[in-house]
Amino acid sequence: REILRDPNFWALGLTIGLCFAVLTGVILNLHPYATDAGFDTSAGAFLLTILAVSGICGKLAFGVLADRVSKRMLMGFAIAMLGSFLFVLLAHPSYGVLAATAGLAGLAVGGFLPLWGALIGDCWGREAFARVMGLMAPIMTPLTMAGTALGIIYDRTGSYDLAFQISLGLLCLAAVCLAFLHPPRRA
């Protein structure tokens, strides 16, 4: 009950849940977006490879930075990086630009998990880590599943633009939720 009454719980859970909703939508729709834009199937698949490989680099980079820089600020930076990728998708870029920004988005994708865990540790400590993660599941699961619905927008409109605009709105909402996160200072 104490965890559920903590505003940090809701701020972090909603921030991560909204980011994961956007990530789910982007990952599920990136290949179809690329092929619908005229790129061949292997080029679309390669974008997912770029996203995955740079995600590994993002985990390492954000993990190292989290020990030296404000985790909350890093989370905001990761949200901004993912938002930048959505703006690029809305611009219908060349393949080279799409591939480069997929790498940028992958860094952000990789950063979310280590930052989430580190922020849980900062807010509630190691003793409550598993309990907090378990309590966040009912927030995270429906939000993440909602990200799968972004493909339906394409089916209805014939364009990904509205889906990406909604995703940008969700990232803005995630940034607002992040503003309410205030991890306590620990010795």
N, C-alpha and C positions, 0 to 999 in steps of 0.2 A: 504493500500500500504506500509505503514511504516513497518508493521509486516512482510509482504512478502519479503521485502528487507533486513530484519534482518537475518544474517547468522545463528543465534541461532535457528530461526524458522525451517530452513531446517535441521540443525544438529539434533535437537530434533525430528522433525517429521520423518526423515529417520531412526534415531536410534530406535524409538518406533515402527515404521511401520515394519522394518525388524525383530525386536524381535517378534512382533505379528504374522508375517508370519511364523516364526519358531514355535511359540507356537501353532498356528492353525494346522500346519502339525503334530506336536508331539501329540497333544491331539486327533486329528482325527485318527491317526495311531497307538497309543499306544496299544489299545485293540487288533486290528488285529495282530500287531507285536507279542504280548504275546501269542496269540492263535497259530499263525504260528510257534512260537518257541516251541510249545508243551505243554504250560500251559493251564489248562482248562478255560472255559469261565468265571467262577466266579473269578478265580485268575486274569484274564485280567481286569475284571470290578473293582476288588479291587484296582488295580494300579491306576485307575482313581479316586477312592475314596481317596486314599493316596494323590494323586496330589491335589485334591480339599481341603481336610482338612489342609494339610500343606500350601496350598495357603492362607487360612484364617490366619494361624499363620504368614505367610510371610507378609501379609498386615499389621498386627499389629506390627511385629518386624521392618520391614523397615520403617513404619510410625513413630515409636518412634525414630529409629536411624536417620531418616532424619532431626530431630530437633537438632541433636547433631554432626553429621558427614557430610562430603561433600556428597551432593546428587549425584553429578556426579561420585564420587568414588563408591558410593553404586550401582549406575546403572551399572557401570563396573563390580562390584562384582556379581550382578544378572546375567549379560550376561555370566560371567565366570561359574557360577553355572549351568546355562542351558547348556552351552557348555560341561561341565563335564558330564552331563547326556547323551548328544549325544555320547560322547566317550564311555560311558558304554554301550549304546545301540549297538554301532558298535562292541563291544567285545563279544556280545551274552552271557551275564552273567547268573548265576543261578538266581532263582526267588528271593531269599533273597537279593542279591545285587541289583537286579532290583527294588525291593520294597523300599529298603533304599535310593537308588538314586532318585527314583520317589519322595520321601519326600523332598530331596534336591532341585529337580527341582520345586516342588510345592512352596517351600519358594521363589524361584526366580520369579515364575509366580505371586505370590501374591505381590511381591515387585514392579513389573513394574508399576501398576496403581497408587499407592500413590506417587511414585517417579516422574512419568510423570506429575501428577497434581502439585506437589511441585515445580518441575523445571519450569513449566509454570508460577507459581506464582512468582518464583524468577526472571525470565527473563522479564515478562511483567506486573506483579502486578495483584491484584484482579480485577481491573477495566476492564482489557482486557481478562480475563480468558476465558469467553464463546466465544468471538470472535476468539481467538487463537485456541481453541478446534475445532470450526466450520471450520476454515481455514485448519486445519490439516486433516480433514476428506477426502478430495480428495487425499491426500498422503497415508493415512492409509488404506483406503478401498481396493484399488487394491493390495497393498502389503499383507494385511491380506487374501484376496481372493486367492492370488497366493500360499499361504501356503496350500490350499486345493489340489493343483495340485501334492503335494508330493506323494500322494497315487497312482497317475498314474504311477509314476516311478516304483513302486512295480509291478503294473499290466504289465508293459512292460518288466521288468528285472527279476521278481521273487525274488527280494531281496530288503530290505529296505536300504541297505548300501549306495547306491548312493544318496538316498533321505536324509539320515542323514549327508552324506558328504557335500551335497549342503547346508543343514541347518547350518552346522559348518561354511561354507564359508559366509553365510548370517550373522551369528553372528559376524564373523571377520569384515565384512563390517559395521555392526552396531557399533562395537567398534571403528572403524576408524571415523565414523560419530560423535560418542560421543566425540572423541578427539577434534573436532572442536566446541564443545559446551562450551561457556564461559559465564555463567550467570553473570550479573553485580553485583557488591557488593552494597547492599542496606543498608541504615541506619536502 
